[in-house]
Amino acid sequence: MGRRYLVTGGAGFVGSHTVAALLDRGDAVVVLDDLSTGHRAAVPDGARLVVGALEDAAGVDALLSEGPWDAVLHFAALSLVGESMQAPYRYLATNLDNGVRLIAACVRHDVRRFVLSSTAALFGAGSDAPIDEEAAIDPGSPYGESKAMLERALLWAERVHGLRSASLRYFNAAGADPAGRLGEDHAPETHLIPLVIDAALGRRPELAVFGDDYPTPDGTCVRDYVHVSDLADAHLRALARLDQGSVRYNLGNGRGHSVLQVIEAVGRLCGRPVPHRIAPRRAGDPPMLVAASGRIMRETGWQPRFADLDGIVGTALAWREAHPHGYRTPPA
Ligand SMILES: NC(=O)c1ccc[n+]([C@@H]2O[C@H](COP(=O)([O-])OP(=O)(O)OC[C@H]3O[C@@H](n4cnc5c(N)ncnc54)[C@H](O)[C@@H]3O)[C@@H](O)[C@H]2O)c1
C-alpha cells in the first residue's frame, strides 16, 4: 500500500507546495483546512480536501480515525509576527491549543510521525552569523514563542509516547511552484517579495522600506529567502530521516539578501523600477536573519535548487503575472 499523509493547512502557501510534492511522488494526501487564510484552489488535484478547523476536536478525531497515516504534517497556524504582538494570548492559546490537541490525537490514533512547521522567529534578535540549530531559543514574539512551545510539546510526546517528529524552522519562504501550478496569496500580504512584485506591477502604492540605518551593508534588513519548493523537498527528506529518530532543522539558503537587493532584483526582472520610500524602522525587526542549514544537508542530502535570489523572484513573478488576483476570482 502507498504512503498516506494528513496535512493540516494544506490549502496555504507552504502546505500546498508540500502536498504537491507528496502527490508528485505518488503518495496519498488528505488536507484538513478551514480556508481561513488558504484557498480551495490551492489544494492540488489529487488531494482530498476536508474543510474543517483544528478547533473542532471531534472532527479532527474522526478524520484521524480514518488511518493508518504514515505521518501528520502540521502547517495550520496563526503566523503573523506583528499581529501576535497585538494579540499575544490569542496567538499563544490558538497555536498551542490546536497543536497540543493535534499531537495528543495523533498519539491516540497511533500516528508515529509528526512534522511541525516551525520558524526562524524562534531565534529572536538574531545575530550577524548564520544561525544553526545550536543557537539559543529566544523568541522575539508570541508567534515565535508558540512554535517554541510546540517544539517542546513534541519532545514530551516522544519521551512519553515515542512519537517521532521533525521541527522544520523555515526562514523566509518565497517563490512559487516552478511548473506554475501554485503560488503565494496571503491577505493581507506581509511577505516582502510579493509586496515588491505588486508595487512593481502597479498593483499597490509605493513600498515602504522600514529603516535604512541598520548595521548591514546597505542599511536595510537582511533575510534568508528560501524557495517554497525547496522547503517542500525538505519535508520529504525529513520524513524519510524520521526512520532514524526525531530531527530539528533550520531551513534557509544560507545567504542573506537585503530589502534593497530584493527591490533591485524585482525591478530588473520586471523591467521597471519599483516605487519605494524609506520609512522609520519597525519595532522588533532584527537586522539580519540567515540560516545555517548544514545539518539537514549532511543528514538528508538536501540542497536548495533555487540558491539565488533571481530564481526565487522569477518563479514568484511568473505566478503573480499569470494570476493577477491570486487564487481569487477577479471582480466582475
Ligand atoms: N511563510 C513563511 O515564510 C513561514 C516562515 C516560517 C514558518 N512558517 C510557518 O509555516 C506554516 C505555513 O505558513 P504559510 O505561509 O503557508 O501560511 P498560510 O496562511 O498560507 O497557510 C496556513 C493554512 O492553515 C489554514 N489554517 C489556519 N488556521 C487553521 C485552523 N485553525 N484550522 C484549520 N486550518 C487552519 C489556513 O486556512 C491556511 O490554508 C505556518 O505554521 C507558519 O507559521 C511560515
The ligand as an SDF file (V2000), in Angstrom:
LIG
                    3D

 44 48  0  0  0  0  0  0  0  0999 V2000
    5.6130   31.5670    5.0270 N   0  0  0  0  0  0  0  0  0  0  0  0
    6.7220   31.6770    5.7410 C   0  0  0  0  0  0  0  0  0  0  0  0
    7.6630   32.4000    5.3750 O   0  0  0  0  0  0  0  0  0  0  0  0
    6.8790   30.9030    7.0310 C   0  0  0  0  0  0  0  0  0  0  0  0
    8.0750   31.0440    7.7500 C   0  0  0  0  0  0  0  0  0  0  0  0
    8.2240   30.3160    8.9320 C   0  0  0  0  0  0  0  0  0  0  0  0
    7.2140   29.4830    9.3610 C   0  0  0  0  0  0  0  0  0  0  0  0
    6.0550   29.3910    8.6640 N   0  0  0  0  0  0  0  0  0  0  0  0
    5.0100   28.5010    9.1780 C   0  0  0  0  0  0  0  0  0  0  0  0
    4.6060   27.6630    8.1280 O   0  0  0  0  0  0  0  0  0  0  0  0
    3.2140   27.3740    8.2240 C   0  0  0  0  0  0  0  0  0  0  0  0
    2.5630   27.6950    6.8980 C   0  0  0  0  0  0  0  0  0  0  0  0
    2.8000   29.0580    6.5750 O   0  0  0  0  0  0  0  0  0  0  0  0
    2.1200   29.6820    5.2730 P   0  0  0  0  0  0  0  0  0  0  0  0
    2.8740   30.9020    4.9120 O   0  0  0  0  0  0  0  0  0  0  0  0
    1.9190   28.6060    4.2740 O   0  0  0  0  0  0  0  0  0  0  0  0
    0.7240   30.1220    5.8870 O   0  0  0  0  0  0  0  0  0  0  0  0
   -0.7190   30.1360    5.1920 P   0  0  0  0  0  0  0  0  0  0  0  0
   -1.5340   31.1090    5.9870 O   0  0  0  0  0  0  0  0  0  0  0  0
   -0.6040   30.3380    3.7380 O   0  0  0  0  0  0  0  0  0  0  0  0
   -1.2420   28.6510    5.4470 O   0  0  0  0  0  0  0  0  0  0  0  0
   -1.8390   28.2480    6.6510 C   0  0  0  0  0  0  0  0  0  0  0  0
   -3.0180   27.3590    6.3000 C   0  0  0  0  0  0  0  0  0  0  0  0
   -3.6090   26.8580    7.5010 O   0  0  0  0  0  0  0  0  0  0  0  0
   -5.0180   27.0430    7.4590 C   0  0  0  0  0  0  0  0  0  0  0  0
   -5.4600   27.2090    8.8550 N   0  0  0  0  0  0  0  0  0  0  0  0
   -5.0850   28.2100    9.7090 C   0  0  0  0  0  0  0  0  0  0  0  0
   -5.6710   28.0190   10.9190 N   0  0  0  0  0  0  0  0  0  0  0  0
   -6.4100   26.8720   10.8160 C   0  0  0  0  0  0  0  0  0  0  0  0
   -7.2280   26.1520   11.7370 C   0  0  0  0  0  0  0  0  0  0  0  0
   -7.4080   26.5880   12.9850 N   0  0  0  0  0  0  0  0  0  0  0  0
   -7.8360   25.0180   11.3120 N   0  0  0  0  0  0  0  0  0  0  0  0
   -7.6510   24.5740   10.0330 C   0  0  0  0  0  0  0  0  0  0  0  0
   -6.8910   25.2130    9.1250 N   0  0  0  0  0  0  0  0  0  0  0  0
   -6.2800   26.3600    9.5160 C   0  0  0  0  0  0  0  0  0  0  0  0
   -5.2270   28.2820    6.6080 C   0  0  0  0  0  0  0  0  0  0  0  0
   -6.5230   28.3450    6.0200 O   0  0  0  0  0  0  0  0  0  0  0  0
   -4.1220   28.1100    5.5640 C   0  0  0  0  0  0  0  0  0  0  0  0
   -4.5580   27.3460    4.4660 O   0  0  0  0  0  0  0  0  0  0  0  0
    2.6880   28.1600    9.3940 C   0  0  0  0  0  0  0  0  0  0  0  0
    2.6090   27.3040   10.5270 O   0  0  0  0  0  0  0  0  0  0  0  0
    3.7500   29.2200    9.6100 C   0  0  0  0  0  0  0  0  0  0  0  0
    3.8240   29.6020   10.9700 O   0  0  0  0  0  0  0  0  0  0  0  0
    5.8630   30.0830    7.5080 C   0  0  0  0  0  0  0  0  0  0  0  0
  1  2  1  0
  2  3  2  0
  2  4  1  0
  4  5  1  0
  4 44  2  0
  5  6  2  0
  6  7  1  0
  7  8  2  0
  8  9  1  0
  8 44  1  0
  9 10  1  0
  9 42  1  0
 10 11  1  0
 11 12  1  0
 11 40  1  0
 12 13  1  0
 13 14  1  0
 14 15  2  0
 14 16  1  0
 14 17  1  0
 17 18  1  0
 18 19  2  0
 18 20  1  0
 18 21  1  0
 21 22  1  0
 22 23  1  0
 23 24  1  0
 23 38  1  0
 24 25  1  0
 25 26  1  0
 25 36  1  0
 26 27  1  0
 26 35  1  0
 27 28  2  0
 28 29  1  0
 29 30  1  0
 29 35  2  0
 30 31  1  0
 30 32  2  0
 32 33  1  0
 33 34  2  0
 34 35  1  0
 36 37  1  0
 36 38  1  0
 38 39  1  0
 40 41  1  0
 40 42  1  0
 42 43  1  0
M  CHG  2   8   1  16  -1
M  END
$$$$
